Amino acid sequence: MDVTKTGPGERGKYCASWLEKWAVKELTDICHSEKIAGVSGSNVTLQSSRKLLDKYSHGTWFYTTNQKIVEWDSSGINYFNTRFKHRVRLDPQSHALHIYNVEKQDSSTYLLRLSNEGGSEAQTSITLEVLDPVPNFTIKIEMKKEVGDNCYMNLSCDIPDPSVDYIWYKDSGPFPKELHRSVLEVNLTSSHRQSKFYTCQISNAISSKNDTVYFHPPCNLERSSGVIPIVHWLVALIPIIPVLLLT
């Protein structure tokens, strides 16, 4: 499973919080922090390194710092009566936590606390963000005004999702970052070469979609064109983080 590791500052924050809450003076193993993204309705797996788990005989998965999901020791596995009770399974060998049919409300920082009879303790934190795929959309013309040979337009691709990012492209490449928002103001003047198309790309951590309109002077836009090839260089600025899906 590919994950984005958190930086030293974030790792220290989780470790310090745990040390304070549970009155632990020190950790035998360094705290680990990871971050993954999952698609709503899919199955995901939260898993720590096997090398770390081999040292410990008792472990607990938490949804928050005080809500237990499941724990295990040499006597067996115990699932707690939570919203996850019928949607989780602990792998008895790897102690990975399988969560089925994840919901957006499942987004949280999950904690795995480990200990052994010798008093050694360790913790892994995995931040799971559950997102909906970016929906299909169409670019809308919010305003169009012709003044002589000049054309002024506002193009919009806004969707009601605060987790997404917007990128606008023209035929020469992406617009500057300061214009990466849901509405693009286009000023078309007869004295300058104009882009033949405008593309809006909407992305989040798991998916991306785009739509394109084509420009024909003096001030006309069309949904499609048989002349302009599809934009093959579109790339998402946010890395898509694959999640280990259950098979």
Secondary structure as UniProt FT lines:
FT   STRAND          4..5
FT   HELIX           8..22
FT   STRAND          32..39
FT   TURN            40..41
FT   STRAND          44..46
FT   HELIX           50..53
FT   TURN            54..55
FT   STRAND          58..62
FT   STRAND          68..73
FT   TURN            74..75
FT   STRAND          76..79
FT   TURN            83..87
FT   STRAND          88..90
FT   TURN            92..94
FT   STRAND          97..99
FT   HELIX           104..106
FT   STRAND          108..115
FT   TURN            117..118
FT   STRAND          121..131
FT   STRAND          140..147
FT   TURN            148..149
FT   STRAND          150..156
FT   TURN            162..163
FT   STRAND          165..170
FT   TURN            171..172
FT   STRAND          173..174
FT   HELIX           177..179
FT   STRAND          183..188
FT   TURN            190..191
FT   STRAND          197..203
FT   STRAND          208..216
FT   TURN            217..219
FT   STRAND          220..222
FT   TURN            232..233
//
